[in-house]
Amino acid sequence: MTVLNLGVRCQRRSFALNIDQQFDLTGIHGIFGHSGSGKSTLLRCISGLEKSGTGQIIWQNRTLLSTADKCFVAPEKRHIAHVFQRSCLFPHLTVQENLDFAIKRRVTNNIPIDEIIELTGLQPLLASKVTLLSGGEQQKVALARAILFEPELLLLDEPLSALDRQNKRQLLALIKRAHMHYKIPMLYVTHSIDELQQIATHMSVMENGQIKLTGAIHNVIHQLNNSAMIEQQTSLSLTIAPQEAKAGGLTPLLFHNTVADSVEQGNVITKDNVTVKDNVTVKDNVIGKDSVLDIDKGGEQDVNTKLYMLTSNIGEYALQHQALRCFIMASDISLCTQEPSNSSIVNQLRGNIIAIDINEHQALVTVSVNGHPFYASISAFSVNTLDLAIGQIVFIQFKASAIQTLLK
Ligand SMILES: Nc1ncnc2c1ncn2[C@@H]1O[C@H](COP(=O)(O)OP(=O)(O)OP(=O)(O)O)[C@@H](O)[C@H]1O
């Protein structure tokens, strides 16, 4: 496991960073939080740019900071690269000279320079002064420079926030590729849950200088569904079904079922504190808020459930890797108490209601399918009309177009 151990404090007038956390950086780890929650300060402590940080930082058994032992490894000796929201390139140098700066300082020579230049599409710009490039192009140079440095750890601080959608997609794919091909551990700070949903394997949520939530990506996103920090959604990993014919513009996909484990670890689904269907109580407008029920046994399905997605919504990158990170907005999922027939809606799954959260006139219904939670946002009126209750078997429905991904 690739591990970053933090016990860090940083005190400012009206803000205190207070982090005690072990980060698993085997995959990309995302840091999400509102403005001012301390995300950048945390990264600056890790890279050593923040000199007022105290405590302990241990990266892969190497101590970078230990206030007790009066140890502070200078930023240039940490071999950590830091990419910011606005690229900090050398303005008087060309693209090539900016890249050379990193190439001369790298310790190993494992990452092919030509490959990164090709992946970023920087070849035609190599002789240009960086000040003449667009914001997106400058960010590509910053990212290429950071990767070519071959850092032991890459810190990304909102690297895509100034870019348009197309540039975002391109650089997200590049970051993902850099992580998969060159195994660079990455901490990725952003306000955008969409970006993390596409590339992070784990994420932490920061609030007031502290980590409030941490865990596997789908699990944390699902836990945020009731927090008003994100748009309510189902987050899932799917594989493009091998040897399945694409038909009529649709591509069949299969479930990964990794989420079920992490959900149970995260105690979203508990087997204690069970609420029985006929005994549901309504308190503070919430039905069974603390009592979610895992009674999947009655509704078990084949783990490799097939779903259909619009082929035009799947990009080259996903097709090559056969794997897809997807999300379905809760407003795009509807519920039926009987098996639908003769419907134009191609995705229909049978599951159990495990939670119903009512907020004024709107309800978020959580349905467990093979232990994987799906979230449907429906009216409180429909909850009453259909007489929905925890433990009930229902069918969820969503169109092929409702399965979305960003990495096209
Ligand atoms: N140099 C500084 N001196 C004093 N206070 C600072 C300094 N830099 C940041 N702060 C304060 O520290 C707090 C955390 O800032 P930080 O930039 O880490 O938050 P953030 O989560 O990265 O925000 P954003 O998403 O807007 O970049 C904020 O209240 C900010 O005003």
The ligand as an ORCA input file, in Angstrom:
! r2SCAN-3c Opt
* xyz 0 1
  N      -1.604     33.172      3.850
  C      -2.702     33.147      4.578
  N      -2.822     33.890      5.703
  C      -3.923     33.858      6.468
  N      -4.996     33.100      6.198
  C      -4.956     32.349      5.082
  C      -3.806     32.325      4.208
  N      -4.056     31.455      3.194
  C      -5.299     30.974      3.413
  N      -5.827     31.498      4.537
  C      -7.131     31.159      5.118
  O      -7.115     29.776      5.454
  C      -8.386     29.193      5.208
  C      -8.221     27.972      4.311
  O      -7.787     28.391      3.027
  P      -7.493     27.369      1.851
  O      -6.988     28.155      0.689
  O      -6.639     26.287      2.365
  O      -8.952     26.796      1.561
  P      -9.461     25.953      0.310
  O     -10.357     24.890      0.840
  O      -8.310     25.509     -0.521
  O     -10.296     27.051     -0.462
  P     -10.532     27.214     -2.048
  O     -11.316     26.007     -2.476
  O     -11.323     28.478     -2.150
  O      -9.178     27.297     -2.708
  C      -9.254     30.275      4.608
  O     -10.059     30.795      5.635
  C      -8.265     31.322      4.129
  O      -8.830     32.610      4.182
*
